Amino acid sequence: MIVGDLALATAALFAGAASYISFVEQPARLRLSSGAMLSEWQPAYKRGTAMQAPLAVLGFILGLVSWWQTREAAWLVGSVLMVANWPYTLFVIMPVNKRLMTTDVAAASTETGDLVGRWGALHAGRTALGIAAMISFLVALAITS
């Protein structure tokens, strides 16, 4: 089932990118001064959004198509987990994102550093959603293959 394989691959790409941010990039970023931390976070966030947002939508669509073809609930669960990244980001993470994006690097303070730390903790939720979607798609693929 090629659509299911693509759904799993998309979820794995999303989960891998989110995991890299959570376990590699964010800890390294937190070791910087507040100004350097913000200077690194702002363009990294823009690039990460450009990569992860389409993956979440694509994984959702591919998972839905797989569910429609097989009626296996695990495809639907994985799809919902993939698309859940959008409202989670918009309603939970976005207030922090906006504050960080509108802060001038020259005005960065310890509060800015704390916000970047809070952002990382919130981003871990996106990582968890991606991993859970990937596992759900893997289970669905195992069942329907």
Secondary structure as GFF3:
##gff-version 3
##sequence-region A 1 145
A	DSSP	alpha_helix	2	20	.	.	.	ID=ss1
A	DSSP	pi_helix	21	25	.	.	.	ID=ss2
A	DSSP	alpha_helix	26	29	.	.	.	ID=ss3
A	DSSP	alpha_helix	34	70	.	.	.	ID=ss4
A	DSSP	alpha_helix	73	83	.	.	.	ID=ss5
A	DSSP	alpha_helix	85	87	.	.	.	ID=ss6
A	DSSP	pi_helix	88	93	.	.	.	ID=ss7
A	DSSP	alpha_helix	94	102	.	.	.	ID=ss8
A	DSSP	three_ten_helix	105	107	.	.	.	ID=ss9
A	DSSP	alpha_helix	110	144	.	.	.	ID=ss10
###
